[in-house]
Amino acid sequence: MFRVILLALLCSWSLSYAVDCKSPMTNQDMRYCASLEYEAADKKLNTVYNKLRKKLDKTGKQKLKDAQKAWIKYRDAEAEFDADFVRGGSMQRLFTTSSKTQTTENRAKELESYLNMYKDLNK
């Protein structure tokens, strides 16, 4: 019974938590909005990655996978470094997420350029 009540409370809190991401007011709101931006960037990246993957042969797919694994390590290390100047502060998570968003958006653009090259080759 306790679990049901706890689940109901958590669901009602998440449904009632509405933030205007055009002008977030608190650190919590800013982190929430930053996480939404990151999720959107990551979703776009995954879409482009999968489109590109479909254009590649077996060897190309493996090379893309290896490159993406290395890129993920880079993205995470870069985000940690970008946020280091606020280490231990209340804004560290926000800076980390914002850095990941920017790096992810850039990676999606890189993969889109590869995808466009493959499209141009098939014309």
MOPE-V988652 format. One record per residue. RES is the residue in one letter. SS is DSSP state (helix for helix, strand for strand, loop for the rest). OMEGA is omega in radians with two decimals (none if undefined). D_FIRST is the distance of its C-alpha to the first C-alpha in whole Angstrom. Layout:
BEGIN
res/ss/omega/d_first
RES/SS/OMEGA/D_FIRST
RES/SS/OMEGA/D_FIRST
END
This chain:
BEGIN
res/ss/omega/d_first
M/loop/3.14/0
F/helix/-3.14/4
R/helix/-3.14/5
V/helix/3.13/5
I/helix/3.13/6
L/helix/3.12/9
L/helix/3.12/10
A/helix/3.12/11
L/helix/3.13/13
L/helix/3.13/14
C/helix/-3.13/15
S/helix/3.09/17
W/helix/-3.09/19
S/helix/3.11/20
L/helix/-3.10/21
S/helix/-3.09/23
Y/loop/3.13/24
A/loop/-3.10/28
V/loop/3.02/31
D/loop/-3.06/35
C/loop/3.04/36
K/loop/3.10/39
S/loop/3.11/39
P/loop/-3.02/36
M/loop/-3.06/36
T/loop/3.05/34
N/helix/3.13/34
Q/helix/3.11/30
D/helix/3.14/31
M/helix/3.11/34
R/helix/3.12/32
Y/helix/-3.13/30
C/helix/3.10/33
A/helix/3.13/35
S/helix/3.07/32
L/helix/3.11/33
E/helix/3.11/36
Y/helix/3.13/36
E/helix/3.12/33
A/helix/3.13/36
A/helix/-3.13/39
D/helix/3.11/37
K/helix/3.11/37
K/helix/3.12/40
L/helix/-3.13/41
N/helix/3.10/39
T/helix/-3.14/41
V/helix/3.12/44
Y/helix/-3.11/44
N/helix/3.07/43
K/helix/3.13/46
L/helix/-3.13/48
R/helix/-3.14/47
K/helix/-3.12/48
K/helix/-2.99/52
L/loop/3.00/52
D/loop/-3.06/53
K/helix/-3.14/52
T/helix/3.12/53
G/helix/3.11/53
K/helix/3.13/49
Q/helix/3.12/49
K/helix/3.09/51
L/helix/3.12/48
K/helix/3.13/45
D/helix/3.13/47
A/helix/-3.11/48
Q/helix/3.09/45
K/helix/3.11/43
A/helix/3.13/46
W/helix/3.13/45
I/helix/3.09/41
K/helix/3.10/42
Y/helix/-3.12/45
R/helix/-3.10/43
D/helix/3.12/40
A/helix/3.12/43
E/helix/3.13/45
A/helix/3.11/42
E/helix/3.12/41
F/helix/3.14/45
D/helix/-3.08/45
A/loop/-3.04/42
D/helix/-3.11/44
F/helix/3.04/46
V/helix/-3.10/43
R/loop/3.10/41
G/loop/-3.14/38
G/loop/-3.10/38
S/loop/-3.12/36
M/loop/-3.07/38
Q/helix/-3.13/38
R/helix/3.12/35
L/helix/3.14/36
F/helix/3.11/40
T/helix/-3.13/38
T/helix/3.13/36
S/helix/3.09/39
S/helix/3.11/42
K/helix/3.12/40
T/helix/-3.11/40
Q/helix/-3.14/44
T/helix/3.13/44
T/helix/3.08/42
E/helix/3.11/44
N/helix/3.13/47
R/helix/3.10/46
A/helix/3.10/46
K/helix/3.10/49
E/helix/-3.13/51
L/helix/3.06/49
E/helix/3.12/50
S/helix/3.05/54
Y/helix/3.13/54
L/helix/3.11/52
N/helix/3.09/55
M/helix/3.12/58
Y/helix/3.09/56
K/helix/3.13/57
D/helix/3.14/60
L/helix/-3.08/61
N/loop/3.14/60
K/loop/none/62
END
